[in-house]
Amino acid sequence: MSFPPVAEQLAVLRRGIEAVVPEAELAQKLEKSLKTGVPLRVKYGIDPTGIDVHLGHTVPMRKIRQFQDFGHQAVIIIGNYTALVGDPSGRDQTRARLTQEQVETNAIDYLNQVGKVVDLSRAEVVRNGDWFGKMNFLDILNLCGKVTVAQLLTREDFAKRQAEEKAIYLHECLYPLMQAWDSVMVRADVELGGTEQLYSFMLARDLQRAHDLPQQIGMMTPILVGLDGIRRMGKSLGNYIGISEPPFEMMKKFMQLPDQCMRMYFELLTSLPMPEVEALLAGHPKVAKMELAKAVIGSYHPAGEATAAAERWQAEIGERSRPQDIAKFSVPADKLTDGQINADKLLLLTKLCASSSDARRAIAQGGVYLGEDKTVVPSHDTPVRVINGLLLWVGKKRVVQLEVG
């Protein structure tokens, strides 16, 4: 099999990656693959705990598709047994447990959605119940004997719960061990996932070494923030964009995205060259946001539908949302820290509110917005990135257009 030059692969694969562990081994594995003609086995595990695949899920999926396009082997693990435990990563409490029937029903719909990103015709798709379902109690004891409780408690989520004296159930401790064992069973060379998965990635290396297998590397993608611009995207938080939503619904949500999140979304969710992205971000935020939305929506729906959604948004929402003769306000650069200022201080500075208490009251009542799409400012200490052309609203009529002085 013929692969592109390693430098060409690295240029694409490193985009939007927060960390590669160990860093040097990615290039080494690609070099070996190029010389031997043997594709890398790239693992991505999915626990079908729900049925809506959102843009946060697609970040590692897009990376596995890039590996596929370079000729490597995608290995998709449907975690029908790990889903019965529930991934504790990023959780400060125990997940609700699902039945096997719920998991299997979800898995079928999950795969249909994953197929919008990953080429399933060229992927290996396996269920980890194929091996965990055959284990007896002695097998489980042997597996548990490969990790200590002290090691498990170094995980950030478990350490946080322990410090807060919140419950950590024994079945949850099995999750990272099961995820790591998956890598042994599929002989993974690369595993993709979020930064919260580092512990499991490293544990997989230990288990692979113990079984005389080549050790995988972990490629960790950033956690995509949701539409609130603060917390990770998630259905339970109501701050997500699902890839199966109608184009117009996706467009409306994109236009609510805080301006400061656009660079992250462009980098992680599109293939637009970064110089082109920077040029868009230097212009009007509304234009950049609409181009972002069209690029992403066009990945999951026909391009014509993405364009139609943009035109409909402009006609139904955009053209009637902006008052005439908006006053401009120049924010002195020395009032900003890394280009940002807390929302309540900005309201005082622009004289949209007469006092700190007025500013905090307006924000607490949900009456302060940013941008033409009127993204709600959630709290008084929300950092606002001031860029030229940003609209700041209090209520429906009080508004200024910000500039950096």
Number of C-alpha atoms within 10 A of each C-alpha: 11 13 19 12 12 17 12 11 17 13 9 15 18 15 14 19 21 13 16 20 16 12 12 10 16 21 14 12 18 22 16 14 18 18 12 11 14 16 22 23 21 29 24 21 23 19 21 27 25 16 16 20 23 18 21 24 20 20 26 25 23 20 27 28 20 18 21 20 15 18 18 23 22 28 24 23 21 24 26 27 22 26 24 22 22 21 20 20 19 15 13 18 15 16 15 9 13 15 11 13 10 16 22 17 14 18 22 13 15 20 19 14 19 19 12 17 20 23 14 17 8 13 18 15 16 15 20 22 15 12 12 17 11 8 12 9 8 9 12 13 11 9 15 15 9 12 14 9 9 8 10 19 16 12 19 17 18 24 16 16 17 14 8 10 9 14 12 18 11 9 10 19 18 19 21 23 22 21 22 21 23 22 27 23 11 17 19 25 22 25 25 23 24 21 20 18 21 19 19 21 27 18 21 27 23 19 20 21 14 12 11 9 15 13 23 29 24 30 27 23 23 19 19 24 20 22 23 20 21 15 13 18 22 21 15 7 12 11 19 24 23 20 24 16 16 15 25 19 13 22 27 19 18 22 26 19 25 25 22 17 18 21 18 15 21 24 17 23 23 20 14 12 10 14 9 9 19 13 10 19 20 11 13 13 23 19 13 22 25 22 18 24 28 24 19 24 26 17 15 18 17 11 16 11 17 26 21 15 23 22 16 15 18 14 11 10 14 16 11 10 13 17 12 6 7 13 11 16 20 15 19 11 14 10 15 16 11 10 14 17 18 16 25 26 20 22 24 16 17 18 13 17 20 12 15 14 12 15 23 20 17 20 24 14 10 15 17 28 22 22 21 22 20 22 21 18 25 18 18 20 14 16 19 22 19 23 21 19 19 22 24 27 23 20 14 13 10 14 22 21 19 19 17 17 11
